Amino acid sequence: QVQLVESGGGLVQAGGSLRLSCAASGTIFSITNMAWYRQAPGKQRELVATITSGGSTYYVDSVTGRFTISRDNAKNTVDLQMNSLKREDTAVYYCATFGPRYYWGQGTQVTVSS
């Protein structure tokens, strides 16, 4: 059973930073592609960033240059460093495996105030 547990969300002022972390278990983490998604109120869940087992990364345009996804295969964790946060980054952030099967964490709330 794959389990993903996110942490690190909270309330931050616009322009500030937060670091989200996701701890994975029940999978061979080192060969698992991982991703962060987010879902804002009234909107569909959207892909934010991905990182392959080899460390290649992808970012949605709206966060490129501000967010950094990273992984630590020794600790089975994947992090999302979020800098220069904007109000529109407010959402519930989800950690997920990224294929061939998709498993999700419970989500962590990020609220950016003006």
Secondary structure, DSSP 8 states (H G I E B T S, - for coil): --EEEEE--EEEETT--EEEEEEEESS-GGG--EEEEEE-TTS--EEEEEE-TT--EEE-GGGTTTEEEEEETTTTEEEEEE-S--GGG-EEEEEEE-SSS--B---EEEEEE-
